[in-house]
Amino acid sequence: MVPEPAPRAPGFEAEVCRWVLDDATQLQSLRASLLESITPASVPAGHALDETAESMLVVATELASNALKHGLPPTIVVLRRAGPDYLIDVVDHDPAAGLDDTRQNRPTGGGLGLVLARALALEVGWYTTTTTKHVWARFNAPD
C-alpha cells in the first residue's frame, strides 16, 4: 500500500548539491559525487563507509533509478541539509504518476526502491507540485 503524498520534511531548505540525470549511465557518477558531498574531509581515502553513508548511497541510487525508469526526464537529485540531518529529494516530471511499491513481490525482481528507502532511512515521503513529483528520504549525517 502506497501512502498518500506528504509534504517535504520541514526545515530542509538548505541545498548542498544538485545532480541532473538523463539516463542510468549517470548513476555511478551520482554515487561518487554524493559520497564526496557527505563524507567529512577528515576521513582518509579508502576508509570504509559508515552505515549511514552506505544507506544514503543505496537509497539515492534506487530512487533515482526508479525516477529514470518510471518518471519523465530529467531526473533531479537534490541533497539538502538541516542541522544534523540530510534529505535526499529525487524529482521527476510526471506528477500524475503515483508511487507503486507493490512490485516488491515480483518474481523478476526490481521495484524495491521504496522498500529499501523505508528500511534504510529515518523517514520517507513524497509530494507533487503542478509539474513534478518528489520522493524524499531523511538521514542523520554520517559519522
C-alpha positions, -999 to +999 in steps of 0.1 A: +000+000+000+014+034-010+010+062+015-007+095+005+016+123-006+033+141+023+049+175+022+087+177+022+102+172+056+103+207+073+135+227+076+153+213+047+156+244+025+194+245+025+206+229-007+241+212-005+243+198-040+221+190-071+225+165-099+205+164-131+203+129-146+192+120-181+199+082-181+211+054-159+247+056-170+250+087-147+241+068-115+277+058-108+288+094-111+259+104-088+271+079-061+307+092-063+297+128-061+271+122-033+297+103-013+321+133-017+294+156-005+285+137+027+320+125+037+339+147+061+372+159+046+390+144+076+381+108+065+412+092+048+408+080+012+399+043+011+383+044+046+353+021+049+319+038+046+299+041+077+264+025+077+246+058+072+267+069+042+262+035+025+225+037+032+223+072+016+241+060-015+218+029-019+186+050-014+197+078-037+206+053-064+174+033-061+151+063-060+169+080-089+168+047-109+130+045-103+126+081-114+146+075-146+127+043-154+091+054-145+091+092-145+096+118-171+130+134-176+151+150-164+155+133-130+169+157-104+185+146-072+189+172-045+209+168-013+196+191+014+208+197+050+192+208+082+212+206+114+225+171+118+202+156+091+203+152+054+174+149+030+177+133-004+150+146-027+145+128-060+124+147-086+108+136-118+085+155-141+055+132-141+033+144-112+003+124-124+020+090-119+017+078-083+041+055-065+039+018-067+056-003-041+036-035-048+063-047-072+083-060-042+069-095-047+075-097-084+095-129-094+116-108-119+130-087-091+133-049-092+108-024-078+125-023-044+134+014-043+107+024-019+110-007+002+148-001+006+143+035+013+118+027+041+142+002+056+173+024+055+161+060+060+147+076+092+117+088+072+104+087+036+077+107+020+066+121-013+046+151-027+037+166-060+037+201-075+020+211-107+050+199-127+070+175-106+068+145-082+093+144-053+103+113-033+124+121-003+143+102+024+158+117+056+190+105+072+212+116+102+246+129+089+272+101+086+298+099+113 
